[in-house]
Amino acid sequence: MTSGAADILAAETRARHWCDAWNARDLDGVMAHYADEVEVCSPLVAKRLGRADGRLSGKAALRAYFATGMSNPDLAFTFEGVRLGVNAAVVLYKRENGMRVADTIELNDEGEIIRMTACYAGGAPRV
């Protein structure tokens, strides 16, 4: 991934699809973005699962975790932007509670997310 106009548009399209899948509670649509060997680090993983390092490994574990998150009836993601790196991107969005989120993602050669680190602004994320 580079930073050309076409690359930005493609990244924005993918990020919007990801947000739309969350808003539609389409777990398969969300999971289509992740590689089997994905690793995730998030303050919400630490808080919800009591894991001090905030880490989850593997698509099956991430799917179960996301399924729990989708049970929130108020859940809503509003896409705000994307920033590109080399085989990486930052997806910026706002949660239903006003919390701003920046998910830093690293991609494999197939364009699937292999590593994601979630960062929150505006206070501690709610469970």
C-alpha positions, -999 to 999 in steps of 0.1 A, spaced: 0 0 0 13 34 -9 -3 69 -7 -15 75 -43 -50 88 -48 -63 54 -60 -48 37 -29 -65 62 -6 -98 57 -23 -95 19 -21 -85 21 16 -115 44 23 -138 20 5 -126 -10 25 -127 10 58 -163 22 51 -173 -14 42 -159 -25 76 -178 2 95 -210 -6 75 -206 -43 83 -203 -34 120 -234 -12 118 -254 -40 101 -242 -65 127 -227 -85 97 -201 -106 115 -190 -124 83 -186 -91 66 -164 -78 94 -144 -110 96 -137 -110 59 -111 -83 65 -90 -104 88 -63 -131 82 -65 -164 101 -34 -156 120 -45 -121 131 -33 -105 163 -52 -78 180 -43 -55 209 -70 -33 224 -78 -16 257 -113 -32 254 -98 -67 253 -79 -59 285 -110 -45 301 -137 -70 289 -115 -102 291 -92 -92 320 -61 -96 299 -35 -72 311 -17 -72 277 -50 -66 258 -41 -92 232 -61 -118 212 -46 -142 187 -63 -160 158 -95 -154 138 -117 -177 158 -109 -159 191 -114 -125 174 -147 -137 159 -160 -147 193 -149 -114 208 -165 -94 180 -198 -114 183 -200 -102 219 -194 -66 209 -222 -68 182 -247 -77 209 -246 -40 220 -279 -26 206 -265 10 205 -233 1 187 -226 25 158 -194 33 140 -191 65 120 -162 65 95 -139 96 98 -109 88 76 -79 66 68 -42 72 67 -19 50 47 15 35 54 36 7 38 14 -24 41 -4 -6 69 -32 19 75 -49 38 103 -87 37 102 -103 66 121 -139 63 133 -162 75 161 -182 52 183 -219 56 194 -206 69 228 -186 97 212 -153 79 217 -129 85 188 -109 54 177 -78 49 156 -72 13 145 -37 8 132 -37 -22 109 -9 -41 92 -18 -61 61 -5 -93 45 1 -97 8 -36 -106 2 -47 -73 19 -60 -90 50 -54 -76 85 -27 -95 103 -22 -71 132 -45 -45 146 -39 -21 175 -69 -1 187 -63 33 203 -90 54 219 -94 91 226 -118 109 249 -115 88 280 -114 52 288 -134 29 266 -166 15 281 -172 -22 284 
